[in-house]
C-alpha cells in the first residue's frame, strides 16, 4: 500500500475554541457541519485536520473512568 495523504480527526470538546486555536497558528477554518457545529475542519496549504465534537466515543465510556490503565474499561471504547 502507498498512502499519498491522510486526514486526522481530532476529538475536541469545544469546536469554536479549537477553530480559534488553530487560526492563531495560521490555519484557516475550511468548513463546519451542524447547528451548532459538531464536525468541521481546518486547513493549511494542502493539509487538513478534521474536528469531531466529543469524538465518537474517543474519550471512553465514562468521563470518570479512563479507557486504558488501572481501573480502565477498555470494552467501553467505541472510537476508532
Buried (B, 14 or more C-beta within 10 A) or exposed (E): EEEEEEEEBBBBEEBEEBBEEBEEEEBEBBEBEEEEBBBBBBBEEEEBBBBBBBBEBBBBBEEEEBBEEEEBEEEBBEEE
